[in-house]
Amino acid sequence: MTSERATNQRGIDSSPVIPGDWPKRRLTESETAHYIAMSRPWLRLQRMNCTGPAFIRVGRAIRYDIRDLDAWLSKHRVETE
């Protein structure tokens, strides 16, 4: 095969999709704590008080959209001279 990407008879890309190739948009609680430099217990407390960054709950799983985190961090930015 001469091309790097595999295609089927109809010319549709049939290469396997590897999740690591995609930019990650949703982070776990641990990844979020690292991203915003706060602790996991702090994140949990903020979720309980509805005062922290927006989050997504699917069953017991909690995820944070990186765009929401960036917006939340920007909202808390303090300009100094």
C-alpha positions in Angstrom: 0.0 0.0 0.0 1.5 3.3 -1.0 -0.6 5.7 1.1 -0.3 6.1 4.8 -4.1 6.0 5.4 -6.0 2.9 4.6 -9.2 3.3 2.4 -11.9 0.8 1.6 -13.3 0.1 -1.9 -15.4 3.2 -1.8 -12.4 5.4 -1.0 -13.5 6.0 2.6 -10.8 6.2 5.2 -10.9 3.0 7.2 -7.8 3.6 9.4 -8.5 2.9 13.1 -9.1 6.0 15.2 -6.8 6.2 18.1 -8.1 8.3 20.9 -4.7 9.7 21.7 -4.7 11.4 18.3 -7.6 13.6 19.3 -7.2 16.7 21.4 -8.7 15.9 24.8 -11.6 18.3 25.6 -13.0 16.7 28.7 -10.9 16.1 31.8 -11.3 13.8 34.8 -11.3 15.2 38.3 -7.6 14.5 38.7 -6.7 16.0 35.4 -8.8 19.1 36.2 -7.2 19.5 39.6 -3.8 19.4 37.9 -4.9 21.7 35.1 -6.2 24.5 37.4 -3.6 23.8 40.2 -6.1 23.1 42.9 -6.8 19.9 44.9 -9.4 17.2 44.2 -11.1 17.9 47.6 -11.3 21.6 46.7 -13.0 20.6 43.4 -15.5 18.4 45.3 -16.3 21.1 47.7 -16.9 23.6 44.9 -19.2 21.1 43.2 -21.2 20.7 46.4 -21.5 24.4 46.8 -22.2 25.1 43.1 -19.4 27.7 43.1 -16.6 26.1 41.0 -16.1 25.5 37.3 -19.0 24.0 35.3 -18.9 20.2 35.2 -20.6 17.3 33.4 -22.1 14.4 35.4 -22.9 11.2 33.7 -24.0 8.7 36.3 -21.2 8.8 38.8 -18.6 10.1 36.4 -17.6 13.7 36.6 -15.9 15.5 33.7 -14.8 19.0 33.0 -14.8 20.6 29.6 -11.5 22.3 29.1 -13.2 25.3 27.4 -15.3 25.8 30.6 -12.2 25.6 32.7 -10.5 28.2 30.6 -13.5 30.5 30.8 -13.7 30.0 34.6 -10.0 30.8 35.0 -10.4 33.9 32.8 -13.3 35.1 34.9 -11.1 34.9 38.0 -8.2 36.7 36.5 -7.1 39.8 38.5 -5.2 42.5 36.5 -2.3 44.2 38.4 -0.1 47.1 37.4 
